[in-house]
């Protein structure tokens, strides 16, 4: 199978794993949340990976940075959704805390990737 450049990025791989985990968690939420939290969580998780991929396809570092910042915003939106799950007791606290830790690691990777791109932008 062909591999695209963005798929090799550690930040994309971590985002993809978090997206998979988000979809699994979303399936566990109550039916009454199907059109609210579930939908929002899935869109946010998908937005993270979509923006990394789209940014990688852009030709300027400025555009790549922009899309990574969008991805970062979607990640933080997803963290807020996880906070709601904690507040409502929708899953075991230890699972949600572990989820938050993975989100924090992804935030660290995204921030590092943005710094890298900003350095490349300056070099250009």
C-alpha positions as MATLAB code, in Angstrom:
seq = 'XXXXXXXXXXXXXXXXXXXXXXXXXXXXXXXXXXXXXXXXXXXXXXXXXXXXXXXXXXXXXXXXXXXXXXXXXXXXXXXXXXXXXXXXXXXXXXXXXXXXXXXXXXXXXXXXXXXXXXXXXXXX';
ca = [
       0.000    0.000    0.000;
       1.296    3.466   -0.862;
       2.273    5.669    2.049;
       1.828    9.416    2.037;
       4.426   11.674    3.646;
       2.200   12.895    6.445;
       1.543    9.304    7.537;
       5.200    8.989    8.521;
       4.992   11.919   10.936;
       5.015   10.906   14.591;
       2.518   13.684   15.313;
       0.100   12.262   12.733;
       0.500    8.730   14.063;
      -0.262    9.905   17.606;
      -3.262   11.908   16.364;
      -4.554    8.910   14.447;
      -4.261    6.683   17.532;
      -6.136    9.289   19.591;
      -8.845    9.448   16.920;
      -9.292    5.665   17.088;
      -9.514    5.874   20.861;
     -12.034    8.737   20.626;
     -14.330    6.749   18.355;
     -14.193    3.796   20.756;
     -15.052    6.048   23.697;
     -17.846    7.716   21.726;
     -19.513    4.323   21.207;
     -19.722    3.924   25.000;
     -21.537    7.188   25.665;
     -25.273    7.242   26.419;
     -27.718    7.287   23.515;
     -28.970   10.740   24.525;
     -25.485   12.119   23.744;
     -25.429   10.672   20.207;
     -26.179   13.964   18.455;
     -24.371   16.204   20.920;
     -21.169   15.064   22.577;
     -20.589   11.971   20.423;
     -20.884   13.939   17.211;
     -18.725   16.763   18.557;
     -15.993   14.422   19.805;
     -15.795   12.596   16.489;
     -15.627   15.827   14.496;
     -12.892   17.223   16.745;
     -10.824   14.017   16.569;
     -11.195   13.847   12.801;
     -10.317   17.519   12.479;
      -7.005   16.910   14.262;
      -5.817   14.351   11.716;
      -7.421   16.103    8.744;
      -5.640   19.359    9.477;
      -2.252   17.678    9.914;
      -2.745   15.929    6.568;
      -4.023   19.021    4.773;
      -1.261   21.192    6.174;
       1.352   18.708    5.016;
      -0.002   19.076    1.493;
       0.498   22.836    1.446;
       3.516   24.435   -0.178;
       4.319   27.186    2.283;
       5.419   26.822    5.886;
       2.944   29.548    6.817;
       0.070   27.399    5.514;
       1.432   24.272    7.206;
       1.660   26.132   10.507;
      -1.882   27.471   10.107;
      -3.326   23.981    9.701;
      -1.314   22.650   12.634;
      -2.720   25.443   14.773;
      -6.215   24.427   13.650;
      -5.383   20.866   14.639;
      -4.148   22.073   18.026;
      -7.421   23.933   18.593;
      -9.436   20.820   17.753;
      -7.340   18.805   20.199;
      -8.101   21.229   23.002;
     -11.783   21.121   22.055;
     -11.623   17.318   22.382;
     -10.016   17.663   25.825;
     -12.972   19.777   26.904;
     -15.300   17.017   25.675;
     -13.320   14.532   27.765;
     -13.751   16.850   30.748;
     -17.496   16.666   30.162;
     -17.270   12.858   30.168;
     -15.392   13.045   33.477;
     -17.944   15.448   34.942;
     -20.862   13.249   33.843;
     -19.230    9.956   34.860;
     -19.556    8.478   31.359;
     -16.458    6.261   31.704;
     -14.037    5.084   34.336;
     -12.009    8.020   35.674;
      -8.712    6.172   35.158;
      -9.516    5.581   31.476;
     -10.407    9.204   30.944;
      -7.296   10.376   32.796;
      -5.209    8.106   30.572;
      -7.002    9.608   27.563;
      -6.118   13.098   28.815;
      -2.481   12.038   29.183;
      -2.437   10.845   25.556;
      -4.001   14.150   24.518;
      -1.324   16.031   26.438;
       1.394   14.026   24.668;
      -0.202   14.854   21.318;
      -0.317   18.523   22.303;
       3.396   18.338   23.085;
       4.110   16.740   19.691;
       1.961   19.276   17.823;
       3.633   22.196   19.574;
       7.048   20.760   18.754;
       6.075   20.261   15.120;
       4.834   23.839   14.902;
       8.148   25.074   16.348;
       9.992   22.951   13.794;
       7.934   24.436   10.954;
       8.487   27.961   12.250;
      12.242   27.291   12.245;
      12.040   26.052    8.652;
      10.024   29.130    7.726;
      12.801   31.374    9.055;
      15.449   29.387    7.138;
      13.563   29.756    3.823;
];
